[in-house]
């Protein structure tokens, strides 16, 4: 049983590290702010949560604490990305190669009324 | 099996510290203020990952409490900074 849990922990750590590397790579390579936000959101959700899955697997560690931290991250991650995205749009950061701008259209409607 | 686990954990720790260095360099060279904010948030998240890996390597659950504190502070500070940037004044 112990080796099975350690096997799952090894896979979780490897996958979490792969997601962290991909997130930071996206943060560097992507053209504009909004696509970079898309990349960094993945790091906090998939990267760290998979590492925490490894802590949940190894029972002597506080697996209850790991679950609390997973819940906090899954709730807090998207909220921070949304806050940064709306802040970037409000101070007028341009979108490269954008096809739709729903927030811009919404603001024009409100301005029109 | 546990020998492989410790090797994998140490490699993951080294990779995450390298990623933090890359992010700090990117924040230093950031084009606009939002890039620096995203970079700072990313450094916080990667620091969280390093703490969780330390909890796994040293088999000591208190590091996860430190990581919970860092996650809560990072979350609140990023949202406060984003609001400050959007409205140009704090309250």
N, CA and C atoms of all chains as a GROMACS GRO file, in nm:
protein
  612
    1UNK      N    1   0.084  -0.119   0.000
    1UNK     CA    2   0.000   0.000   0.000
    1UNK      C    3   0.088   0.126   0.000
    2UNK      N    4   0.197   0.117   0.081
    2UNK     CA    5   0.280   0.236   0.092
    2UNK      C    6   0.344   0.268  -0.042
    3UNK      N    7   0.393   0.161  -0.114
    3UNK     CA    8   0.459   0.190  -0.241
    3UNK      C    9   0.359   0.247  -0.341
    4UNK      N   10   0.233   0.200  -0.337
    4UNK     CA   11   0.135   0.253  -0.432
    4UNK      C   12   0.117   0.403  -0.408
    5UNK      N   13   0.105   0.442  -0.278
    5UNK     CA   14   0.085   0.585  -0.250
    5UNK      C   15   0.207   0.663  -0.296
    6UNK      N   16   0.327   0.607  -0.273
    6UNK     CA   17   0.447   0.682  -0.314
    6UNK      C   18   0.453   0.693  -0.465
    7UNK      N   19   0.405   0.590  -0.536
    7UNK     CA   20   0.406   0.597  -0.684
    7UNK      C   21   0.315   0.712  -0.729
    8UNK      N   22   0.195   0.719  -0.670
    8UNK     CA   23   0.103   0.828  -0.708
    8UNK      C   24   0.167   0.962  -0.673
    9UNK      N   25   0.236   0.971  -0.559
    9UNK     CA   26   0.298   1.098  -0.519
    9UNK      C   27   0.405   1.137  -0.620
   10UNK      N   28   0.483   1.038  -0.668
   10UNK     CA   29   0.589   1.071  -0.765
   10UNK      C   30   0.526   1.126  -0.892
   11UNK      N   31   0.421   1.059  -0.941
   11UNK     CA   32   0.356   1.107  -1.064
   11UNK      C   33   0.298   1.246  -1.043
   12UNK      N   34   0.238   1.271  -0.925
   12UNK     CA   35   0.178   1.402  -0.900
   12UNK      C   36   0.285   1.511  -0.898
   13UNK      N   37   0.400   1.483  -0.837
   13UNK     CA   38   0.505   1.586  -0.830
   13UNK      C   39   0.559   1.615  -0.970
   14UNK      N   40   0.579   1.509  -1.050
   14UNK     CA   41   0.631   1.531  -1.185
   14UNK      C   42   0.533   1.613  -1.266
   15UNK      N   43   0.404   1.577  -1.261
   15UNK     CA   44   0.304   1.649  -1.339
   15UNK      C   45   0.293   1.794  -1.291
   16UNK      N   46   0.300   1.816  -1.157
   16UNK     CA   47   0.292   1.952  -1.105
   16UNK      C   48   0.407   2.036  -1.154
   17UNK      N   49   0.527   1.976  -1.156
   17UNK     CA   50   0.643   2.052  -1.203
   17UNK      C   51   0.629   2.085  -1.351
   18UNK      N   52   0.575   1.990  -1.430
   18UNK     CA   53   0.558   2.017  -1.574
   18UNK      C   54   0.463   2.134  -1.592
   19UNK      N   55   0.354   2.137  -1.513
   19UNK     CA   56   0.260   2.248  -1.529
   19UNK      C   57   0.323   2.380  -1.486
   20UNK      N   58   0.406   2.377  -1.380
   20UNK     CA   59   0.470   2.502  -1.339
   20UNK      C   60   0.562   2.554  -1.449
   21UNK      N   61   0.639   2.462  -1.509
   21UNK     CA   62   0.731   2.506  -1.615
   21UNK      C   63   0.652   2.563  -1.732
   22UNK      N   64   0.542   2.495  -1.769
   22UNK     CA   65   0.462   2.545  -1.882
   22UNK      C   66   0.403   2.681  -1.849
   23UNK      N   67   0.358   2.700  -1.723
   23UNK     CA   68   0.299   2.829  -1.688
   23UNK      C   69   0.400   2.940  -1.697
   24UNK      N   70   0.522   2.918  -1.647
   24UNK     CA   71   0.622   3.025  -1.651
   24UNK      C   72   0.666   3.048  -1.795
   25UNK      N   73   0.675   2.939  -1.873
   25UNK     CA   74   0.712   2.956  -2.014
   25UNK      C   75   0.608   3.042  -2.084
   26UNK      N   76   0.479   3.016  -2.055
   26UNK     CA   77   0.374   3.098  -2.114
   26UNK      C   78   0.384   3.241  -2.066
   27UNK      N   79   0.419   3.262  -1.939
   27UNK     CA   80   0.430   3.398  -1.887
   27UNK      C   81   0.537   3.476  -1.962
   28UNK      N   82   0.640   3.409  -2.009
   28UNK     CA   83   0.750   3.481  -2.076
   28UNK      C   84   0.717   3.498  -2.224
   29UNK      N   85   0.662   3.393  -2.288
   29UNK     CA   86   0.658   3.394  -2.435
   29UNK      C   87   0.532   3.461  -2.490
   30UNK      N   88   0.423   3.465  -2.416
   30UNK     CA   89   0.296   3.505  -2.478
   30UNK      C   90   0.295   3.656  -2.506
   31UNK      N   91   0.222   3.699  -2.614
   31UNK     CA   92   0.239   3.837  -2.664
   31UNK      C   93   0.188   3.943  -2.570
   32UNK      N   94   0.061   3.930  -2.518
   32UNK     CA   95   0.012   4.047  -2.443
   32UNK      C   96  -0.035   4.006  -2.305
   33UNK      N   97  -0.086   4.101  -2.230
   33UNK     CA   98  -0.109   4.081  -2.086
   33UNK      C   99  -0.214   3.974  -2.063
   34UNK      N  100  -0.320   3.978  -2.145
   34UNK     CA  101  -0.433   3.890  -2.114
   34UNK      C  102  -0.396   3.744  -2.138
   35UNK      N  103  -0.318   3.716  -2.242
   35UNK     CA  104  -0.279   3.576  -2.263
   35UNK      C  105  -0.182   3.532  -2.154
   36UNK      N  106  -0.100   3.628  -2.106
   36UNK     CA  107  -0.009   3.590  -1.997
   36UNK      C  108  -0.088   3.558  -1.871
   37UNK      N  109  -0.196   3.630  -1.848
   37UNK     CA  110  -0.280   3.597  -1.731
   37UNK      C  111  -0.332   3.455  -1.742
   38UNK      N  112  -0.368   3.418  -1.866
   38UNK     CA  113  -0.421   3.283  -1.888
   38UNK      C  114  -0.317   3.180  -1.847
   39UNK      N  115  -0.189   3.207  -1.879
   39UNK     CA  116  -0.085   3.109  -1.850
   39UNK      C  117  -0.058   3.101  -1.700
   40UNK      N  118  -0.048   3.218  -1.634
   40UNK     CA  119  -0.007   3.213  -1.493
   40UNK      C  120  -0.116   3.154  -1.405
   41UNK      N  121  -0.243   3.167  -1.450
   41UNK     CA  122  -0.350   3.106  -1.370
   41UNK      C  123  -0.331   2.957  -1.357
   42UNK      N  124  -0.274   2.895  -1.461
   42UNK     CA  125  -0.258   2.749  -1.458
   42UNK      C  126  -0.158   2.706  -1.352
   43UNK      N  127  -0.053   2.792  -1.332
   43UNK     CA  128   0.052   2.749  -1.239
   43UNK      C  129  -0.009   2.732  -1.101
   44UNK      N  130  -0.090   2.831  -1.060
   44UNK     CA  131  -0.136   2.824  -0.920
   44UNK      C  132  -0.238   2.715  -0.903
   45UNK      N  133  -0.313   2.682  -1.009
   45UNK     CA  134  -0.418   2.581  -0.989
   45UNK      C  135  -0.357   2.442  -1.006
   46UNK      N  136  -0.296   2.413  -1.121
   46UNK     CA  137  -0.252   2.275  -1.147
   46UNK      C  138  -0.120   2.246  -1.080
   47UNK      N  139  -0.026   2.342  -1.084
   47UNK     CA  140   0.106   2.314  -1.031
   47UNK      C  141   0.101   2.281  -0.884
   48UNK      N  142   0.050   2.373  -0.805
   48UNK     CA  143   0.061   2.357  -0.659
   48UNK      C  144  -0.040   2.253  -0.612
   49UNK      N  145  -0.156   2.246  -0.678
   49UNK     CA  146  -0.256   2.151  -0.629
   49UNK      C  147  -0.206   2.009  -0.649
   50UNK      N  148  -0.135   1.984  -0.759
   50UNK     CA  149  -0.083   1.848  -0.778
   50UNK      C  150   0.025   1.818  -0.675
   51UNK      N  151   0.105   1.919  -0.639
   51UNK     CA  152   0.204   1.895  -0.534
   51UNK      C  153   0.134   1.865  -0.403
   52UNK      N  154   0.024   1.936  -0.377
   52UNK     CA  155  -0.049   1.910  -0.252
   52UNK      C  156  -0.112   1.772  -0.255
   53UNK      N  157  -0.148   1.727  -0.378
   53UNK     CA  158  -0.202   1.592  -0.387
   53UNK      C  159  -0.097   1.493  -0.338
   54UNK      N  160   0.031   1.523  -0.368
   54UNK     CA  161   0.137   1.435  -0.320
   54UNK      C  162   0.141   1.436  -0.167
   55UNK      N  163   0.120   1.554  -0.104
   55UNK     CA  164   0.122   1.555   0.043
   55UNK      C  165   0.003   1.477   0.098
   56UNK      N  166  -0.111   1.484   0.027
   56UNK     CA  167  -0.227   1.411   0.077
   56UNK      C  168  -0.199   1.260   0.068
   57UNK      N  169  -0.121   1.220  -0.037
   57UNK     CA  170  -0.094   1.076  -0.055
   57UNK      C  171  -0.007   1.023   0.058
   58UNK      N  172   0.095   1.102   0.103
   58UNK     CA  173   0.189   1.051   0.204
   58UNK      C  174   0.126   1.076   0.341
   59UNK      N  175   0.062   0.973   0.401
   59UNK     CA  176  -0.026   0.993   0.517
   59UNK      C  177   0.043   1.056   0.638
   60UNK      N  178   0.172   1.031   0.674
   60UNK     CA  179   0.218   1.095   0.797
   60UNK      C  180   0.208   1.247   0.791
   61UNK      N  181   0.215   1.305   0.668
   61UNK     CA  182   0.202   1.450   0.659
   61UNK      C  183   0.059   1.491   0.687
   62UNK      N  184   0.035   1.620   0.724
   62UNK     CA  185  -0.098   1.666   0.758
   62UNK      C  186  -0.186   1.666   0.634
   63UNK      N  187  -0.257   1.556   0.602
   63UNK     CA  188  -0.335   1.558   0.478
   63UNK      C  189  -0.456   1.648   0.492
   64UNK      N  190  -0.505   1.672   0.617
   64UNK     CA  191  -0.616   1.767   0.632
   64UNK      C  192  -0.572   1.906   0.592
   65UNK      N  193  -0.448   1.945   0.634
   65UNK     CA  194  -0.399   2.080   0.600
   65UNK      C  195  -0.386   2.093   0.450
   66UNK      N  196  -0.345   1.984   0.384
   66UNK     CA  197  -0.331   1.990   0.238
   66UNK      C  198  -0.464   2.016   0.172
   67UNK      N  199  -0.570   1.952   0.220
   67UNK     CA  200  -0.703   1.973   0.160
   67UNK      C  201  -0.749   2.116   0.180
   68UNK      N  202  -0.722   2.173   0.299
   68UNK     CA  203  -0.762   2.313   0.324
   68UNK      C  204  -0.691   2.404   0.225
   69UNK      N  205  -0.561   2.377   0.204
   69UNK     CA  206  -0.485   2.465   0.112
   69UNK      C  207  -0.533   2.447  -0.031
   70UNK      N  208  -0.570   2.323  -0.069
   70UNK     CA  209  -0.622   2.301  -0.204
   70UNK      C  210  -0.750   2.381  -0.222
   71UNK      N  211  -0.840   2.377  -0.122
   71UNK     CA  212  -0.966   2.452  -0.134
   71UNK      C  213  -0.937   2.601  -0.147
   72UNK      N  214  -0.843   2.654  -0.066
   72UNK     CA  215  -0.812   2.798  -0.072
   72UNK      C  216  -0.761   2.835  -0.210
   73UNK      N  217  -0.674   2.751  -0.266
   73UNK     CA  218  -0.614   2.785  -0.396
   73UNK      C  219  -0.717   2.779  -0.507
   74UNK      N  220  -0.802   2.676  -0.504
   74UNK     CA  221  -0.899   2.660  -0.613
   74UNK      C  222  -1.000   2.774  -0.610
   75UNK      N  223  -1.031   2.827  -0.490
   75UNK     CA  224  -1.124   2.941  -0.483
   75UNK      C  225  -1.051   3.070  -0.515
   76UNK      N  226  -0.929   3.088  -0.460
   76UNK     CA  227  -0.860   3.217  -0.474
   76UNK      C  228  -0.796   3.240  -0.608
   77UNK      N  229  -0.753   3.134  -0.676
   77UNK     CA  230  -0.680   3.151  -0.802
   77UNK      C  231  -0.757   3.227  -0.907
   78UNK      N  232  -0.875   3.177  -0.948
   78UNK     CA  233  -0.949   3.249  -1.051
   78UNK      C  234  -0.986   3.391  -1.009
   79UNK      N  235  -1.008   3.414  -0.878
   79UNK     CA  236  -1.047   3.549  -0.836
   79UNK      C  237  -0.934   3.646  -0.863
   80UNK      N  238  -0.810   3.605  -0.833
   80UNK     CA  239  -0.699   3.699  -0.857
   80UNK      C  240  -0.681   3.724  -1.006
   81UNK      N  241  -0.692   3.618  -1.087
   81UNK     CA  242  -0.675   3.639  -1.231
   81UNK      C  243  -0.781   3.734  -1.284
   82UNK      N  244  -0.907   3.717  -1.236
   82UNK     CA  245  -1.014   3.806  -1.285
   82UNK      C  246  -0.988   3.949  -1.241
   83UNK      N  247  -0.938   3.967  -1.117
   83UNK     CA  248  -0.913   4.104  -1.068
   83UNK      C  249  -0.806   4.171  -1.153
   84UNK      N  250  -0.698   4.095  -1.182
   84UNK     CA  251  -0.590   4.155  -1.261
   84UNK      C  252  -0.639   4.185  -1.402
   85UNK      N  253  -0.719   4.094  -1.459
   85UNK     CA  254  -0.766   4.115  -1.596
   85UNK      C  255  -0.853   4.238  -1.607
   86UNK      N  256  -0.946   4.257  -1.512
   86UNK     CA  257  -1.033   4.376  -1.522
   86UNK      C  258  -0.953   4.502  -1.493
   87UNK      N  259  -0.852   4.493  -1.404
   87UNK     CA  260  -0.769   4.612  -1.379
   87UNK      C  261  -0.692   4.648  -1.505
   88UNK      N  262  -0.637   4.547  -1.574
   88UNK     CA  263  -0.561   4.576  -1.696
   88UNK      C  264  -0.652   4.638  -1.801
   89UNK      N  265  -0.777   4.587  -1.813
   89UNK     CA  266  -0.866   4.642  -1.915
   89UNK      C  267  -0.907   4.784  -1.880
   90UNK      N  268  -0.923   4.811  -1.749
   90UNK     CA  269  -0.971   4.945  -1.712
   90UNK      C  270  -0.864   5.050  -1.740
   91UNK      N  271  -0.734   5.019  -1.720
   91UNK     CA  272  -0.636   5.125  -1.747
   91UNK      C  273  -0.596   5.123  -1.895
   92UNK      N  274  -0.668   5.045  -1.976
   92UNK     CA  275  -0.653   5.059  -2.121
   92UNK      C  276  -0.534   4.990  -2.180
   93UNK      N  277  -0.502   4.871  -2.132
   93UNK     CA  278  -0.391   4.796  -2.194
   93UNK      C  279  -0.445   4.734  -2.323
   94UNK      N  280  -0.380   4.754  -2.438
   94UNK     CA  281  -0.436   4.705  -2.566
   94UNK      C  282  -0.427   4.554  -2.575
   95UNK      N  283  -0.520   4.496  -2.654
   95UNK     CA  284  -0.515   4.351  -2.677
   95UNK      C  285  -0.455   4.330  -2.816
   96UNK      N  286  -0.358   4.239  -2.823
   96UNK     CA  287  -0.301   4.210  -2.956
   96UNK      C  288  -0.387   4.103  -3.023
   97UNK      N  289  -0.420   4.126  -3.144
   97UNK     CA  290  -0.493   4.030  -3.230
   97UNK      C  291  -0.622   3.986  -3.159
   98UNK      N  292  -0.695   4.080  -3.096
   98UNK     CA  293  -0.818   4.041  -3.027
   98UNK      C  294  -0.932   4.039  -3.127
   99UNK      N  295  -1.019   3.938  -3.117
   99UNK     CA  296  -1.132   3.931  -3.210
   99UNK      C  297  -1.255   3.990  -3.141
  100UNK      N  298  -1.275   3.958  -3.010
  100UNK     CA  299  -1.394   4.012  -2.942
  100UNK      C  300  -1.350   4.086  -2.817
  101UNK      N  301  -1.420   4.196  -2.783
  101UNK     CA  302  -1.388   4.269  -2.660
  101UNK      C  303  -1.518   4.290  -2.586
  102UNK      N  304  -1.564   4.188  -2.511
  102UNK     CA  305  -1.697   4.196  -2.450
  102UNK      C  306  -1.702   4.308  -2.348
  103UNK      N  307  -1.594   4.325  -2.265
  103UNK     CA  308  -1.601   4.427  -2.161
  103UNK      C  309  -1.607   4.565  -2.225
  104UNK      N  310  -1.531   4.583  -2.334
  104UNK     CA  311  -1.532   4.714  -2.402
  104UNK      C  312  -1.670   4.743  -2.456
  105UNK      N  313  -1.733   4.641  -2.520
  105UNK     CA  314  -1.867   4.662  -2.576
  105UNK      C  315  -1.964   4.695  -2.462
  106UNK      N  316  -1.950   4.624  -2.349
  106UNK     CA  317  -2.042   4.650  -2.236
  106UNK      C  318  -2.028   4.794  -2.190
  107UNK      N  319  -1.901   4.842  -2.182
  107UNK     CA  320  -1.883   4.978  -2.131
  107UNK      C  321  -1.940   5.079  -2.230
  108UNK      N  322  -1.924   5.049  -2.362
  108UNK     CA  323  -1.981   5.143  -2.459
  108UNK      C  324  -2.132   5.149  -2.444
  109UNK      N  325  -2.197   5.035  -2.422
  109UNK     CA  326  -2.344   5.039  -2.406
  109UNK      C  327  -2.379   5.126  -2.286
  110UNK      N  328  -2.306   5.104  -2.174
  110UNK     CA  329  -2.340   5.182  -2.055
  110UNK      C  330  -2.313   5.330  -2.082
  111UNK      N  331  -2.203   5.359  -2.155
  111UNK     CA  332  -2.174   5.500  -2.182
  111UNK      C  333  -2.284   5.558  -2.271
  112UNK      N  334  -2.337   5.473  -2.364
  112UNK     CA  335  -2.438   5.521  -2.458
  112UNK      C  336  -2.567   5.559  -2.387
  113UNK      N  337  -2.602   5.486  -2.278
  113UNK     CA  338  -2.733   5.514  -2.215
  113UNK      C  339  -2.740   5.651  -2.152
  114UNK      N  340   1.162   0.253  -0.366
  114UNK     CA  341   1.061   0.350  -0.411
  114UNK      C  342   1.082   0.484  -0.341
  115UNK      N  343   1.110   0.481  -0.207
  115UNK     CA  344   1.122   0.612  -0.140
  115UNK      C  345   1.249   0.680  -0.186
  116UNK      N  346   1.351   0.601  -0.234
  116UNK     CA  347   1.474   0.665  -0.283
  116UNK      C  348   1.442   0.745  -0.409
  117UNK      N  349   1.360   0.684  -0.500
  117UNK     CA  350   1.321   0.758  -0.621
  117UNK      C  351   1.243   0.882  -0.584
  118UNK      N  352   1.155   0.869  -0.482
  118UNK     CA  353   1.071   0.984  -0.443
  118UNK      C  354   1.159   1.101  -0.401
  119UNK      N  355   1.263   1.072  -0.319
  119UNK     CA  356   1.345   1.185  -0.272
  119UNK      C  357   1.422   1.247  -0.388
  120UNK      N  358   1.465   1.166  -0.486
  120UNK     CA  359   1.536   1.224  -0.602
  120UNK      C  360   1.441   1.314  -0.680
  121UNK      N  361   1.319   1.265  -0.704
  121UNK     CA  362   1.221   1.343  -0.781
  121UNK      C  363   1.191   1.473  -0.708
  122UNK      N  364   1.177   1.465  -0.574
  122UNK     CA  365   1.143   1.587  -0.498
  122UNK      C  366   1.255   1.689  -0.509
  123UNK      N  367   1.380   1.644  -0.500
  123UNK     CA  368   1.491   1.740  -0.506
  123UNK      C  369   1.500   1.804  -0.643
  124UNK      N  370   1.477   1.724  -0.748
  124UNK     CA  371   1.481   1.782  -0.883
  124UNK      C  372   1.369   1.885  -0.898
  125UNK      N  373   1.249   1.851  -0.848
  125UNK     CA  374   1.137   1.945  -0.859
  125UNK      C  375   1.168   2.073  -0.783
  126UNK      N  376   1.233   2.059  -0.667
  126UNK     CA  377   1.267   2.180  -0.590
  126UNK      C  378   1.363   2.267  -0.668
  127UNK      N  379   1.465   2.205  -0.731
  127UNK     CA  380   1.561   2.284  -0.809
  127UNK      C  381   1.491   2.353  -0.925
  128UNK      N  382   1.400   2.281  -0.992
  128UNK     CA  383   1.330   2.340  -1.107
  128UNK      C  384   1.249   2.460  -1.061
  129UNK      N  385   1.179   2.447  -0.946
  129UNK     CA  386   1.094   2.558  -0.902
  129UNK      C  387   1.178   2.679  -0.862
  130UNK      N  388   1.295   2.656  -0.801
  130UNK     CA  389   1.378   2.772  -0.763
  130UNK      C  390   1.428   2.840  -0.889
  131UNK      N  391   1.462   2.761  -0.993
  131UNK     CA  392   1.505   2.823  -1.119
  131UNK      C  393   1.390   2.904  -1.179
  132UNK      N  394   1.266   2.851  -1.170
  132UNK     CA  395   1.151   2.923  -1.226
  132UNK      C  396   1.131   3.055  -1.151
  133UNK      N  397   1.154   3.054  -1.018
  133UNK     CA  398   1.139   3.179  -0.942
  133UNK      C  399   1.240   3.280  -0.991
  134UNK      N  400   1.366   3.235  -1.018
  134UNK     CA  401   1.468   3.329  -1.066
  134UNK      C  402   1.425   3.388  -1.200
  135UNK      N  403   1.369   3.303  -1.288
  135UNK     CA  404   1.326   3.353  -1.420
  135UNK      C  405   1.216   3.457  -1.401
  136UNK      N  406   1.122   3.429  -1.309
  136UNK     CA  407   1.010   3.522  -1.288
  136UNK      C  408   1.061   3.654  -1.233
  137UNK      N  409   1.156   3.652  -1.138
  137UNK     CA  410   1.207   3.776  -1.081
  137UNK      C  411   1.278   3.857  -1.190
  138UNK      N  412   1.350   3.790  -1.278
  138UNK     CA  413   1.414   3.864  -1.388
  138UNK      C  414   1.309   3.926  -1.480
  139UNK      N  415   1.200   3.852  -1.500
  139UNK     CA  416   1.095   3.902  -1.588
  139UNK      C  417   1.024   4.021  -1.523
  140UNK      N  418   1.004   4.017  -1.391
  140UNK     CA  419   0.941   4.130  -1.322
  140UNK      C  420   1.034   4.249  -1.330
  141UNK      N  421   1.164   4.228  -1.321
  141UNK     CA  422   1.261   4.337  -1.326
  141UNK      C  423   1.254   4.407  -1.461
  142UNK      N  424   1.228   4.326  -1.567
  142UNK     CA  425   1.231   4.382  -1.701
  142UNK      C  426   1.090   4.408  -1.752
  143UNK      N  427   0.986   4.403  -1.668
  143UNK     CA  428   0.847   4.403  -1.712
  143UNK      C  429   0.815   4.526  -1.796
  144UNK      N  430   0.729   4.507  -1.897
  144UNK     CA  431   0.696   4.620  -1.986
  144UNK      C  432   0.605   4.717  -1.912
  145UNK      N  433   0.492   4.670  -1.858
  145UNK     CA  434   0.403   4.767  -1.793
  145UNK      C  435   0.370   4.718  -1.652
  146UNK      N  436   0.289   4.796  -1.582
  146UNK     CA  437   0.271   4.771  -1.439
  146UNK      C  438   0.198   4.639  -1.417
  147UNK      N  439   0.109   4.603  -1.511
  147UNK     CA  440   0.032   4.480  -1.492
  147UNK      C  441   0.124   4.358  -1.506
  148UNK      N  442   0.225   4.369  -1.594
  148UNK     CA  443   0.318   4.257  -1.605
  148UNK      C  444   0.391   4.233  -1.474
  149UNK      N  445   0.430   4.345  -1.409
  149UNK     CA  446   0.502   4.328  -1.283
  149UNK      C  447   0.411   4.269  -1.177
  150UNK      N  448   0.283   4.309  -1.181
  150UNK     CA  449   0.189   4.254  -1.082
  150UNK      C  450   0.170   4.104  -1.105
  151UNK      N  451   0.157   4.064  -1.233
  151UNK     CA  452   0.140   3.921  -1.261
  151UNK      C  453   0.265   3.846  -1.218
  152UNK      N  454   0.383   3.907  -1.245
  152UNK     CA  455   0.507   3.841  -1.206
  152UNK      C  456   0.518   3.824  -1.057
  153UNK      N  457   0.477   3.928  -0.983
  153UNK     CA  458   0.485   3.918  -0.837
  153UNK      C  459   0.392   3.808  -0.788
  154UNK      N  460   0.271   3.802  -0.845
  154UNK     CA  461   0.178   3.697  -0.803
  154UNK      C  462   0.234   3.559  -0.837
  155UNK      N  463   0.301   3.550  -0.954
  155UNK     CA  464   0.357   3.420  -0.994
  155UNK      C  465   0.469   3.379  -0.900
  156UNK      N  466   0.552   3.478  -0.857
  156UNK     CA  467   0.660   3.444  -0.764
  156UNK      C  468   0.601   3.393  -0.634
  157UNK      N  469   0.490   3.454  -0.588
  157UNK     CA  470   0.424   3.406  -0.467
  157UNK      C  471   0.376   3.264  -0.482
  158UNK      N  472   0.317   3.235  -0.597
  158UNK     CA  473   0.265   3.099  -0.617
  158UNK      C  474   0.378   2.998  -0.624
  159UNK      N  475   0.488   3.035  -0.694
  159UNK     CA  476   0.600   2.940  -0.703
  159UNK      C  477   0.664   2.921  -0.566
  160UNK      N  478   0.665   3.028  -0.484
  160UNK     CA  479   0.720   3.014  -0.349
  160UNK      C  480   0.633   2.916  -0.270
  161UNK      N  481   0.503   2.921  -0.297
  161UNK     CA  482   0.412   2.826  -0.233
  161UNK      C  483   0.451   2.683  -0.272
  162UNK      N  484   0.480   2.663  -0.400
  162UNK     CA  485   0.518   2.529  -0.446
  162UNK      C  486   0.648   2.484  -0.378
  163UNK      N  487   0.742   2.578  -0.362
  163UNK     CA  488   0.868   2.541  -0.296
  163UNK      C  489   0.841   2.500  -0.152
  164UNK      N  490   0.751   2.571  -0.085
  164UNK     CA  491   0.719   2.536   0.055
  164UNK      C  492   0.657   2.398   0.063
  165UNK      N  493   0.567   2.367  -0.029
  165UNK     CA  494   0.503   2.234  -0.025
  165UNK      C  495   0.607   2.126  -0.052
  166UNK      N  496   0.700   2.155  -0.145
  166UNK     CA  497   0.805   2.055  -0.171
  166UNK      C  498   0.893   2.036  -0.049
  167UNK      N  499   0.920   2.146   0.024
  167UNK     CA  500   1.000   2.132   0.146
  167UNK      C  501   0.925   2.047   0.248
  168UNK      N  502   0.791   2.067   0.253
  168UNK     CA  503   0.714   1.984   0.347
  168UNK      C  504   0.729   1.837   0.312
  169UNK      N  505   0.736   1.809   0.180
  169UNK     CA  506   0.748   1.669   0.140
  169UNK      C  507   0.888   1.615   0.168
  170UNK      N  508   0.990   1.697   0.142
  170UNK     CA  509   1.128   1.647   0.156
  170UNK      C  510   1.160   1.625   0.302
  171UNK      N  511   1.124   1.724   0.388
  171UNK     CA  512   1.165   1.715   0.530
  171UNK      C  513   1.060   1.644   0.614
  172UNK      N  514   0.951   1.598   0.549
  172UNK     CA  515   0.842   1.526   0.615
  172UNK      C  516   0.802   1.599   0.743
  173UNK      N  517   0.765   1.727   0.724
  173UNK     CA  518   0.731   1.810   0.840
  173UNK      C  519   0.611   1.893   0.801
  174UNK      N  520   0.496   1.870   0.865
  174UNK     CA  521   0.370   1.927   0.816
  174UNK      C  522   0.359   2.077   0.842
  175UNK      N  523   0.448   2.135   0.926
  175UNK     CA  524   0.429   2.278   0.956
  175UNK      C  525   0.454   2.363   0.832
  176UNK      N  526   0.532   2.311   0.735
  176UNK     CA  527   0.555   2.394   0.616
  176UNK      C  528   0.425   2.419   0.541
  177UNK      N  529   0.328   2.326   0.553
  177UNK     CA  530   0.202   2.346   0.481
  177UNK      C  531   0.124   2.459   0.548
  178UNK      N  532   0.138   2.475   0.681
  178UNK     CA  533   0.074   2.590   0.745
  178UNK      C  534   0.135   2.721   0.694
  179UNK      N  535   0.269   2.722   0.681
  179UNK     CA  536   0.333   2.843   0.627
  179UNK      C  537   0.281   2.870   0.486
  180UNK      N  538   0.265   2.761   0.407
  180UNK     CA  539   0.217   2.778   0.270
  180UNK      C  540   0.074   2.832   0.269
  181UNK      N  541  -0.009   2.789   0.366
  181UNK     CA  542  -0.147   2.841   0.371
  181UNK      C  543  -0.145   2.990   0.401
  182UNK      N  544  -0.059   3.031   0.496
  182UNK     CA  545  -0.049   3.174   0.526
  182UNK      C  546  -0.005   3.252   0.404
  183UNK      N  547   0.096   3.198   0.334
  183UNK     CA  548   0.146   3.270   0.216
  183UNK      C  549   0.038   3.277   0.109
  184UNK      N  550  -0.040   3.169   0.092
  184UNK     CA  551  -0.145   3.170  -0.010
  184UNK      C  552  -0.249   3.277   0.023
  185UNK      N  553  -0.288   3.285   0.152
  185UNK     CA  554  -0.390   3.384   0.188
  185UNK      C  555  -0.337   3.526   0.167
  186UNK      N  556  -0.212   3.551   0.212
  186UNK     CA  557  -0.156   3.688   0.197
  186UNK      C  558  -0.137   3.722   0.051
  187UNK      N  559  -0.088   3.625  -0.028
  187UNK     CA  560  -0.068   3.652  -0.170
  187UNK      C  561  -0.197   3.684  -0.240
  188UNK      N  562  -0.303   3.612  -0.203
  188UNK     CA  563  -0.434   3.636  -0.264
  188UNK      C  564  -0.483   3.777  -0.233
  189UNK      N  565  -0.478   3.815  -0.105
  189UNK     CA  566  -0.531   3.946  -0.066
  189UNK      C  567  -0.447   4.057  -0.126
  190UNK      N  568  -0.313   4.040  -0.125
  190UNK     CA  569  -0.230   4.151  -0.173
  190UNK      C  570  -0.246   4.170  -0.323
  191UNK      N  571  -0.260   4.059  -0.398
  191UNK     CA  572  -0.276   4.075  -0.543
  191UNK      C  573  -0.406   4.148  -0.575
  192UNK      N  574  -0.514   4.114  -0.504
  192UNK     CA  575  -0.641   4.181  -0.534
  192UNK      C  576  -0.635   4.326  -0.492
  193UNK      N  577  -0.570   4.357  -0.379
  193UNK     CA  578  -0.560   4.498  -0.336
  193UNK      C  579  -0.478   4.577  -0.438
  194UNK      N  580  -0.369   4.519  -0.487
  194UNK     CA  581  -0.286   4.590  -0.586
  194UNK      C  582  -0.364   4.610  -0.715
  195UNK      N  583  -0.438   4.506  -0.757
  195UNK     CA  584  -0.514   4.522  -0.882
  195UNK      C  585  -0.618   4.632  -0.867
  196UNK      N  586  -0.683   4.638  -0.751
  196UNK     CA  587  -0.783   4.744  -0.731
  196UNK      C  588  -0.714   4.880  -0.729
  197UNK      N  589  -0.597   4.887  -0.666
  197UNK     CA  590  -0.525   5.016  -0.660
  197UNK      C  591  -0.487   5.061  -0.799
  198UNK      N  592  -0.442   4.965  -0.884
  198UNK     CA  593  -0.402   5.003  -1.020
  198UNK      C  594  -0.524   5.046  -1.100
  199UNK      N  595  -0.638   4.976  -1.081
  199UNK     CA  596  -0.755   5.008  -1.164
  199UNK      C  597  -0.811   5.144  -1.127
  200UNK      N  598  -0.820   5.177  -0.998
  200UNK     CA  599  -0.890   5.300  -0.959
  200UNK      C  600  -0.793   5.415  -0.935
  201UNK      N  601  -0.663   5.392  -0.943
  201UNK     CA  602  -0.562   5.496  -0.921
  201UNK      C  603  -0.569   5.555  -0.780
  202UNK      N  604  -0.658   5.509  -0.693
  202UNK     CA  605  -0.647   5.550  -0.551
  202UNK      C  606  -0.700   5.434  -0.470
  203UNK      N  607  -0.663   5.425  -0.341
  203UNK     CA  608  -0.685   5.303  -0.265
  203UNK      C  609  -0.831   5.292  -0.221
  204UNK      N  610  -0.889   5.394  -0.164
  204UNK     CA  611  -1.028   5.379  -0.110
  204UNK      C  612  -1.124   5.476  -0.176
   0.00000   0.00000   0.00000
